[in-house]
Amino acid sequence: MSLITFDTLQYAKALEAKGFTVEQAEALAEQNKIVFNEFAENQLATKADLFKAKEELKDDTQAIKHELAQINADLLILKWGVGLVVGISVTVAIKYLFGL
């Protein structure tokens, strides 16, 4: 299936008008059609390619959101742990300094 519409007859006639022989014009038109079709098949993204990439990005985004939620949970635990250590340290320092 060709993704690019290439009118070989119109192209060949244009070449003939510029002085190419019929054989030369037809050969060039056919070769250009082959090159365009190969390029379209191998280099251009189709709607299916774009849809697949979109779905992969959605999956990656969901995975990143999950990882960020886990990191936030870990940071919350770390924050409370650091607060607890600081609180205990301050309590011990006050007790030691003031002999309470």
Contact map, one row per residue, 1 for C-alpha under 8 A:
1110000000000000000000000000000000000000000000000000000000000000000000000000000000000000000000000000
1111100000000000000000000000000000001001100000000000000000000000000000000000000000000000000000000000
1111100000000000000000000000000000001001100000000000000000000000000000000000000000000000000000000000
0111110000000000000000000000000000011001000000000000000000000000000000000000000000000000000000000000
0111111000000000000000000000000000000000000000000000000000000000000000000000000000000000000000000000
0001111100000000000000000000000010000000000000000000000000000000000000000000000000000000000000000000
0000111111100000000000000000000000000000000000000000000000000000000000000000000000000000000000000000
0000011111110000000000000100110010000000000000000000000000000000000000000000000000000000000000000000
0000001111111000000000000100100000000000000000000000000000000000000000000000000000000000000000000000
0000001111111100000000000000000000000000000000000000000000000000000000000000000000000000000000000000
0000001111111110000000001000100000000000000000000000000000000000000000000000000000000000000000000000
0000000111111111000001001101100000000000000000000000000000000000000000000000000000000000000000000000
0000000011111111100000001000000000000000000000000000000000000000000000000000000000000000000000000000
0000000001111111110000000000000000000000000000000000000000000000000000000000000000000000000000000000
0000000000111111111100001000000000000000000000000000000000000000000000000000000000000000000000000000
0000000000011111111111001000000000000000000000000000000000000000000000000000000000000000000000000000
0000000000001111111100000000000000000000000000000000000000000000000000000000000000000000000000000000
0000000000000111111100000000000000000000000000000000000000000000000000000000000000000000000000000000
0000000000000011111110000000000000000000000000000000000000000000000000000000000000000000000000000000
0000000000000011111111011000000000000000000000000000000000000000000000000000000000000000000000000000
0000000000000001001111111000000000000000000000000000000000000000000000000000000000000000000000000000
0000000000010001000111111100000000000000000000000000000000000000000000000000000000000000000000000000
0000000000000000000011111110000000000000000000000000000000000000000000000000000000000000000000000000
0000000000000000000111111111000000000000000000000000000000000000000000000000000000000000000000000000
0000000000111011000111111111100000000000000000000000000000000000000000000000000000000000000000000000
0000000110010000000001111111110000000000000000000000000000000000000000000000000000000000000000000000
0000000000000000000000111111111000000000000000000000000000000000000000000000000000000000000000000000
0000000000010000000000011111111100000000000000000000000000000000000000000000000000000000000000000000
0000000110110000000000001111111110000000000000000000000000000000000000000000000000000000000000000000
0000000100000000000000000111111111000000000000000000000000000000000000000000000000000000000000000000
0000000000000000000000000011111111100000000000000000000000000000000000000000000000000000000000000000
0000000000000000000000000001111111110000000000000000000000000000000000000000000000000000000000000000
0000010100000000000000000000111111111000000000000000000000000000000000000000000000000000000000000000
0000000000000000000000000000011111111100000000000000000000000000000000000000000000000000000000000000
0000000000000000000000000000001111111110000000000000000000000000000000000000000000000000000000000000
0001000000000000000000000000000111111111000000000000000000000000000000000000000000000000000000000000
0111000000000000000000000000000011111111100000000000000000000000000000000000000000000000000000000000
0000000000000000000000000000000001111111110000000000000000000000000000000000000000000000000000000000
0000000000000000000000000000000000111111111100000000000000000000000000000000000000000000000000000000
0111000000000000000000000000000000011111111100000000000000000000000000000000000000000000000000000000
0110000000000000000000000000000000001111111100000000000000000000000000000000000000000000000000000000
0000000000000000000000000000000000000111111100000000000000000000000000000000000000000000000000000000
0000000000000000000000000000000000000011111110000000000000000000000000000000000000000000000000000000
0000000000000000000000000000000000000011111111000000000000000000000000000000000000000000000000000000
0000000000000000000000000000000000000000001111111100000000000000000000000000000000000000000000000000
0000000000000000000000000000000000000000000111111100000000000000000000000000000000000000000000000000
0000000000000000000000000000000000000000000011111110000000000000000000000000000000000000000000000000
0000000000000000000000000000000000000000000011111111000000000000000000000000000000000000000000000000
0000000000000000000000000000000000000000000011111111100000000000000000000000000000000000000000000000
0000000000000000000000000000000000000000000011111111110000000000000000000000000000000000000000000000
0000000000000000000000000000000000000000000000111111111000000000000000000000000000000000000000000000
0000000000000000000000000000000000000000000000011111111100000000000000000000000000000000000000000000
0000000000000000000000000000000000000000000000001111111110000000000000000000000000000000000000000000
0000000000000000000000000000000000000000000000000111111111000000000000000000000000000000000000000000
0000000000000000000000000000000000000000000000000011111111100000000000000000000000000000000000000000
0000000000000000000000000000000000000000000000000001111111110000000000000000000000000000000000000000
0000000000000000000000000000000000000000000000000000111111111000000000000000000000000000000000000000
0000000000000000000000000000000000000000000000000000011111111100000000000000000000000000000000000000
0000000000000000000000000000000000000000000000000000001111111110000000000000000000000000000000000000
0000000000000000000000000000000000000000000000000000000111111111000000000000000000000000000000000000
0000000000000000000000000000000000000000000000000000000011111111100000000000000000000000000000000000
0000000000000000000000000000000000000000000000000000000001111111110000000000000000000000000000000000
0000000000000000000000000000000000000000000000000000000000111111111000000000000000000000000000000000
0000000000000000000000000000000000000000000000000000000000011111111100000000000000000000000000000000
0000000000000000000000000000000000000000000000000000000000001111111110000000000000000000000000000000
0000000000000000000000000000000000000000000000000000000000000111111111000000000000000000000000000000
0000000000000000000000000000000000000000000000000000000000000011111111100000000000000000000000000000
0000000000000000000000000000000000000000000000000000000000000001111111110000000000000000000000000000
0000000000000000000000000000000000000000000000000000000000000000111111111000000000000000000000000000
0000000000000000000000000000000000000000000000000000000000000000011111111100000000000000000000000000
0000000000000000000000000000000000000000000000000000000000000000001111111110000000000000000000000000
0000000000000000000000000000000000000000000000000000000000000000000111111111000000000000000000000000
0000000000000000000000000000000000000000000000000000000000000000000011111111100000000000000000000000
0000000000000000000000000000000000000000000000000000000000000000000001111111110000000000000000000000
0000000000000000000000000000000000000000000000000000000000000000000000111111111000000000000000000000
0000000000000000000000000000000000000000000000000000000000000000000000011111111100000000000000000000
0000000000000000000000000000000000000000000000000000000000000000000000001111111110000000000000000000
0000000000000000000000000000000000000000000000000000000000000000000000000111111111000000000000000000
0000000000000000000000000000000000000000000000000000000000000000000000000011111111100000000000000000
0000000000000000000000000000000000000000000000000000000000000000000000000001111111110000000000000000
0000000000000000000000000000000000000000000000000000000000000000000000000000111111111000000000000000
0000000000000000000000000000000000000000000000000000000000000000000000000000011111111100000000000000
0000000000000000000000000000000000000000000000000000000000000000000000000000001111111110000000000000
0000000000000000000000000000000000000000000000000000000000000000000000000000000111111111000000000000
0000000000000000000000000000000000000000000000000000000000000000000000000000000011111111100000000000
0000000000000000000000000000000000000000000000000000000000000000000000000000000001111111110000000000
0000000000000000000000000000000000000000000000000000000000000000000000000000000000111111111000000000
0000000000000000000000000000000000000000000000000000000000000000000000000000000000011111111100000000
0000000000000000000000000000000000000000000000000000000000000000000000000000000000001111111110000000
0000000000000000000000000000000000000000000000000000000000000000000000000000000000000111111111000000
0000000000000000000000000000000000000000000000000000000000000000000000000000000000000011111111100000
0000000000000000000000000000000000000000000000000000000000000000000000000000000000000001111111110000
0000000000000000000000000000000000000000000000000000000000000000000000000000000000000000111111111000
0000000000000000000000000000000000000000000000000000000000000000000000000000000000000000011111111111
0000000000000000000000000000000000000000000000000000000000000000000000000000000000000000001111111111
0000000000000000000000000000000000000000000000000000000000000000000000000000000000000000000111111111
0000000000000000000000000000000000000000000000000000000000000000000000000000000000000000000011111110
0000000000000000000000000000000000000000000000000000000000000000000000000000000000000000000001111111
0000000000000000000000000000000000000000000000000000000000000000000000000000000000000000000001111111
0000000000000000000000000000000000000000000000000000000000000000000000000000000000000000000001110111
